[in-house]
């Protein structure tokens, strides 16, 4: 068996606890908390909205304004930007 000389050494108490744990596992005892589910995680998972969820009853809370004459759609990021940004981005599509 290979020995890792850089590994931290265990005290006698830690070694005894490890051997007790190993015996308990070999005897087939189970950890009493292993079957329990953390209820907080379950509640948190239920609050997530999955992609493709039915949002037909939702309404937009912002006003959508059409592209103005002094704006352009960037061909790199496809965002609508002001004409003064055309020089900075170097990309312009009308």
DASULHU-V975465 format. One record per residue. N is the residue number from 1. RES is the residue in one small letter. PSI is psi in radians with two decimals (NA if undefined). OMEGA is omega in whole degrees, -180 to 180 (none if undefined). Layout:
n->(N;N)
res->(RES;RES)
psi->(PSI;PSI)
omega->(OMEGA;OMEGA)
//
This chain:
n->(1;2;3;4;5;6;7;8;9;10;11;12;13;14;15;16;17;18;19;20;21;22;23;24;25;26;27;28;29;30;31;32;33;34;35;36;37;38;39;40;41;42;43;44;45;46;47;48;49;50;51;52;53;54;55;56;57;58;59;60;61;62;63;64;65;66;67;68;69;70;71;72;73;74;75;76;77;78;79;80;81;82;83;84;85;86;87;88;89;90;91;92;93;94)
res->(x;x;x;x;x;x;x;x;x;x;x;x;x;x;x;x;x;x;x;x;x;x;x;x;x;x;x;x;x;x;x;x;x;x;x;x;x;x;x;x;x;x;x;x;x;x;x;x;x;x;x;x;x;x;x;x;x;x;x;x;x;x;x;x;x;x;x;x;x;x;x;x;x;x;x;x;x;x;x;x;x;x;x;x;x;x;x;x;x;x;x;x;x;x)
psi->(2.35;2.52;2.26;1.82;-0.26;-0.21;2.58;2.55;2.59;2.55;2.97;-0.66;-0.75;-0.68;-0.71;-0.74;-0.71;-0.75;-0.64;-0.75;-0.76;-0.75;-0.73;-0.70;-0.66;-0.46;-0.13;0.18;2.56;2.66;2.27;-0.43;-0.07;-0.48;-0.11;2.51;2.34;1.97;-0.51;-0.71;-0.63;-0.77;-0.68;-0.73;-0.57;-0.38;-0.20;2.48;2.17;2.64;2.48;0.15;2.70;1.93;0.43;-0.43;-0.01;2.60;2.63;2.44;0.15;2.76;2.21;2.16;2.30;2.81;2.32;2.95;-0.45;0.39;2.78;2.82;2.10;2.33;-0.23;-0.79;-0.13;0.46;2.58;2.14;2.81;2.62;-0.50;-0.34;-0.16;-0.61;-0.68;-0.69;-0.52;0.06;2.35;2.36;2.35;NA)
omega->(-179;-179;177;-176;179;-178;179;-178;-178;177;179;179;179;178;178;179;178;-179;175;180;180;178;-178;179;180;178;176;177;179;175;-176;-179;-174;-178;-178;178;178;-175;180;180;180;179;179;-180;180;-178;179;174;-178;177;-179;180;-179;180;-176;-180;-180;176;178;179;178;178;179;-178;179;-179;-179;-178;180;179;178;176;-179;-180;179;-176;179;175;175;-177;179;-177;179;179;-178;180;-178;-177;-179;180;-180;175;-177;none)
//
